[in-house]
Amino acid sequence: MKNNAQATYTIGQLARAANVGVETIRYYQRRALLPVPHTDTGFRSYPVALAERIRFIKRAQELGFSLEEIAHLLLLEDSNDRSAIRDIASERLEQVRAKLHDLHKMEHMLSQLIHQCASSSAQAKCPIISALTTQAV
């Protein structure tokens, strides 16, 4: 980083600060998640605060938000529309809960199948393959 008076990064410095590659920054710029700084000198300077925005984008992706949802969240944050932000987060929460429900069902079914396979005679086929072929998870 340059001195505090300037408080800017080059694209490489920004990438290192946000723990992403330069191509990730360029991709986010193409997707309009990050601004493309204008320059008169031929060198683009990026505000230090963009590193935090990139970390937000990466974390939101890890939590399952699509880039479209992230772009919407960023627009809403800029306008401080708390209600709309809550609505998007609530929708994501419902999706997470549905996945958790499905995962719990899958866990129970696999646990039972593993137990059946372990407790069946050596001559009998293990029921896991046939059960997964015939049953919806």
Long-range contacts (C-beta under 8 A, 24 or more apart in sequence): 1-48, 6-45, 7-47, 7-48, 8-45, 8-46, 8-47, 8-48, 9-45, 9-46, 9-47, 9-48, 9-50, 9-51, 10-43, 10-44, 10-45, 10-46, 11-44, 11-46, 13-46, 14-46, 14-50, 14-51, 14-54, 17-48, 17-51, 18-50, 18-51, 18-54, 18-55, 18-58, 19-55, 19-58, 20-54, 20-58, 24-54, 25-54, 28-54, 28-57, 31-67, 31-71, 32-71, 33-57, 33-67, 33-70, 33-71, 33-74, 63-92, 64-92, 64-95, 64-96, 65-92, 102-137, 105-137, 106-137, 109-135, 109-137
